[in-house]
């Protein structure tokens, strides 16, 4: 696989991710929910904004938000060099695709954190107003400065709802639970899908005793090569 293929995959994922986010941002108010397919009621669009990382984890305060955004930026920069390295070393194409999905997902959420605060108005869940881009309202300014943008999440698939743990289950016995609870986006799905695929197909991506391009035996793992 060549670098141009990675570039095309990345651009495609980013286009889909950002199109969906901008559409949701400008057509839904925070907390609004719709069912995608009536026959499958657990497939839903539920608009929320995430100030932190996956599953709502975050660092408190303005500096905490900046730290998370900078962390994303550093991860993307390092990811760029890593992808170039695995391409040069001719790693398995499937592995490169998985890494590309993770890389593109990281960029997708980084864009939200870097710029969405500057280009979108504040969306108030109580007044249920839509959030317009600033140029649609006379350039009045966004809801936050650079590095302080909130990540747009909208995919919500609660397959099991209003269920209760059996009383014999330790710690959670008798408590209600829901599966799958997190609200996520296309970028999150790309990251998770890439990680899961690497774990599932790692024996195929890194077969023991495989030969490299010059015919010699290659038994090192990527972590040993890096």
C-alpha positions as CSV (number, residue, x, y, z in Angstrom):
1,X,0.0,0.0,0.0
2,X,1.2,3.5,-0.9
3,X,1.0,6.8,0.9
4,X,-1.5,8.1,-1.7
5,X,-3.9,5.3,-0.7
6,X,-3.6,6.2,2.9
7,X,-4.2,9.9,2.0
8,X,-7.4,9.0,0.0
9,X,-8.7,6.8,2.8
10,X,-8.1,9.5,5.4
11,X,-9.8,12.2,3.3
12,X,-12.8,10.0,2.6
13,X,-13.3,9.3,6.3
14,X,-12.8,13.0,7.2
15,X,-15.4,14.1,4.6
16,X,-18.0,11.7,5.9
17,X,-17.2,12.5,9.5
18,X,-17.3,16.2,9.1
19,X,-20.4,16.2,6.8
20,X,-22.4,14.3,9.4
21,X,-21.2,16.4,12.3
22,X,-21.9,19.7,10.6
23,X,-25.4,18.5,9.5
24,X,-26.2,17.4,13.0
25,X,-24.8,20.6,14.5
26,X,-26.9,22.8,12.3
27,X,-30.1,20.8,12.2
28,X,-30.5,19.4,15.7
29,X,-30.6,21.0,19.1
30,X,-28.6,19.5,21.9
31,X,-30.5,16.5,23.3
32,X,-32.7,16.1,20.3
33,X,-33.2,12.4,19.3
34,X,-34.7,10.7,16.3
35,X,-35.0,7.0,15.4
36,X,-33.2,6.2,12.2
37,X,-35.2,3.1,11.2
38,X,-38.7,2.6,12.7
39,X,-38.3,-1.2,12.5
40,X,-35.1,-0.9,14.5
41,X,-35.9,1.5,17.4
42,X,-32.5,1.2,19.0
43,X,-30.7,2.8,16.0
44,X,-30.9,6.5,16.9
45,X,-29.5,9.9,16.3
46,X,-29.0,11.6,19.6
47,X,-27.1,14.9,19.5
48,X,-24.7,15.7,22.3
49,X,-21.4,17.6,22.6
50,X,-18.5,16.1,24.3
51,X,-15.9,18.3,26.0
52,X,-13.6,15.5,26.7
53,X,-12.5,12.2,25.1
54,X,-14.3,8.9,24.6
55,X,-17.1,8.0,27.1
56,X,-17.2,11.7,28.3
57,X,-13.8,11.4,30.2
58,X,-12.3,14.8,30.6
59,X,-10.0,17.0,32.6
60,X,-11.6,19.8,34.5
61,X,-11.3,23.5,33.7
62,X,-10.2,25.4,30.7
63,X,-6.6,24.2,30.9
64,X,-7.9,20.6,31.0
65,X,-9.7,21.1,27.7
66,X,-6.6,22.7,26.1
67,X,-4.5,19.7,27.4
68,X,-6.8,17.2,25.7
69,X,-6.8,19.1,22.4
70,X,-3.0,19.4,22.5
71,X,-2.8,15.7,23.3
72,X,-4.9,15.0,20.2
73,X,-2.7,17.2,18.1
74,X,0.5,15.5,19.3
75,X,-1.1,12.0,18.6
76,X,-1.9,13.1,15.0
77,X,1.6,14.4,14.4
78,X,3.2,11.2,15.7
79,X,0.6,9.1,13.8
80,X,1.7,10.8,10.6
81,X,5.3,9.7,11.1
82,X,4.2,6.2,12.2
83,X,2.1,5.6,9.1
84,X,5.0,6.7,6.9
85,X,7.2,4.2,8.8
86,X,4.9,1.2,8.4
87,X,4.4,2.0,4.7
88,X,8.2,2.2,4.2
89,X,8.7,-1.1,6.0
90,X,5.9,-2.7,3.8
91,X,3.7,-3.9,6.7
92,X,0.6,-5.9,5.9
93,X,-1.9,-3.7,3.8
94,X,-4.7,-4.7,6.3
95,X,-2.7,-3.3,9.2
96,X,-2.0,-0.1,7.4
97,X,-5.7,0.3,6.6
98,X,-6.5,-0.2,10.3
99,X,-3.9,2.3,11.4
100,X,-5.3,4.7,8.8
101,X,-8.8,4.4,10.2
102,X,-7.4,5.2,13.7
103,X,-5.4,8.1,12.3
104,X,-8.3,9.6,10.4
105,X,-10.6,9.3,13.4
106,X,-8.1,11.2,15.5
107,X,-7.9,14.0,13.0
108,X,-11.7,14.1,12.8
109,X,-12.1,14.7,16.5
110,X,-9.2,17.1,16.5
111,X,-10.9,19.3,14.0
112,X,-13.9,19.7,16.3
113,X,-11.6,20.5,19.3
114,X,-9.5,23.0,17.3
115,X,-12.1,24.9,15.3
116,X,-15.8,24.2,16.2
117,X,-15.7,26.7,19.1
118,X,-14.7,29.5,16.8
119,X,-17.1,28.8,13.9
120,X,-20.3,27.7,15.6
121,X,-22.7,29.6,17.9
122,X,-23.6,28.3,21.3
123,X,-26.4,25.7,21.3
124,X,-28.6,25.9,24.4
125,X,-30.3,22.6,25.3
126,X,-32.9,24.5,27.4
127,X,-34.0,27.0,24.6
128,X,-33.5,24.2,22.1
129,X,-31.9,26.6,19.5
130,X,-30.0,25.3,16.5
131,X,-26.3,26.2,16.3
132,X,-25.5,28.2,13.2
133,X,-22.1,28.8,11.7
134,X,-20.9,32.3,12.6
135,X,-21.0,33.5,9.0
136,X,-24.8,32.9,9.0
137,X,-25.3,35.4,11.8
138,X,-23.1,38.3,10.8
139,X,-19.9,36.9,12.1
140,X,-20.9,37.4,15.8
141,X,-18.3,34.9,17.0
142,X,-18.3,31.3,18.1
143,X,-19.1,29.8,21.5
144,X,-15.4,29.3,22.5
145,X,-11.9,30.1,21.4
146,X,-9.4,27.9,19.5
147,X,-8.6,24.6,21.3
148,X,-11.8,24.8,23.3
149,X,-14.3,23.3,20.8
150,X,-16.6,20.4,21.8
151,X,-16.7,17.2,19.8
152,X,-20.0,16.5,18.2
153,X,-21.5,13.0,18.9
154,X,-24.7,11.6,17.5
155,X,-24.8,7.9,17.0
156,X,-26.7,6.1,19.8
157,X,-27.5,2.4,19.7
158,X,-29.1,1.3,23.0
159,X,-29.7,-2.3,22.1
160,X,-30.8,-3.2,25.6
161,X,-32.8,-0.7,27.6
162,X,-34.6,-0.6,31.0
163,X,-33.0,-3.8,32.0
164,X,-32.0,-4.8,35.6
165,X,-29.0,-6.8,36.8
166,X,-30.1,-10.0,38.6
167,X,-29.8,-9.7,42.4
168,X,-27.1,-12.2,42.6
169,X,-24.7,-10.1,40.5
170,X,-21.9,-8.6,42.7
171,X,-21.9,-4.9,43.2
172,X,-24.5,-4.1,40.5
173,X,-27.2,-6.6,41.6
174,X,-30.7,-5.0,41.3
175,X,-29.4,-1.9,39.5
176,X,-30.7,-0.9,36.1
177,X,-28.4,-0.9,33.0
178,X,-28.4,-0.1,29.4
179,X,-26.4,-1.6,26.5
180,X,-24.9,0.1,24.4
181,X,-25.0,3.5,26.3
182,X,-22.2,5.6,24.8
183,X,-23.1,8.2,22.1
184,X,-20.3,8.4,19.5
185,X,-19.5,9.7,16.0
186,X,-18.0,8.5,12.7
187,X,-14.5,9.4,13.9
188,X,-14.9,7.3,17.1
189,X,-16.3,4.4,15.1
190,X,-13.2,4.6,12.8
191,X,-10.8,4.6,15.8
192,X,-12.6,1.7,17.6
193,X,-13.0,-0.3,14.4
194,X,-9.3,0.0,13.6
195,X,-8.2,-1.0,17.1
196,X,-10.6,-4.0,17.2
197,X,-9.6,-5.2,13.7
198,X,-5.9,-5.1,14.7
199,X,-6.6,-7.2,17.8
200,X,-8.7,-9.7,15.9
201,X,-6.4,-10.1,12.9
202,X,-3.0,-9.5,14.5
203,X,-2.0,-13.1,13.7
204,X,-2.7,-12.5,10.1
205,X,-1.0,-9.0,10.0
206,X,2.1,-10.3,11.9
207,X,2.5,-14.0,11.1
208,X,5.4,-15.6,13.1
209,X,8.4,-16.3,10.9
210,X,7.1,-14.3,7.9
211,X,9.7,-13.2,5.4
212,X,10.4,-9.6,4.6
213,X,11.1,-8.2,1.1
214,X,14.7,-9.3,0.9
215,X,13.8,-12.9,1.7
216,X,15.1,-13.0,5.3
217,X,13.0,-14.2,8.2
218,X,11.1,-11.5,10.0
219,X,10.0,-12.4,13.5
220,X,9.9,-9.0,15.2
221,X,6.6,-7.4,16.1
222,X,5.9,-3.7,15.2
223,X,6.7,-2.6,18.7
224,X,10.1,-4.2,18.4
225,X,10.7,-2.6,15.1
226,X,9.8,0.9,16.2
